[in-house]
Amino acid sequence: MPKTATPEKFGFLPPPELLARLAAWKPGTTDISEQANRDRAAWAEAPLRYFAHLTGLDYEADQPATALRDLLGDLMHLCDVLEIDFDGELDVARGHYNAEISEESEAS
């Protein structure tokens, strides 16, 4: 049975400095840099760790890739239920990622 604890009980919240940057972020701003992409990775890691906990995986011992594969599979099921084109959204996300990486390279 999946656990129903909140992330803060298990230390899965981002570090305070990331929370401060999140609080200061304004939609429409373009702070594309290496630091911004590290922030994006941290934002993604927190829910990935939480998902691993909820599903009984040991994030460290089972490897993050295992949690990622399981989460992606579950997201595909969710997309089926919500009638969202998972592959289409993944293509859009890949485009965003490539643009962010490209802008990071141009900034350095």
Summary of the structure (lengths in Angstrom):
residues: 108
radius of gyration: 15.9
end to end distance: 47.0
largest distance: 47.0
contacts: 235
relative contact order: 0.12
helix: 73%
strand: 0%
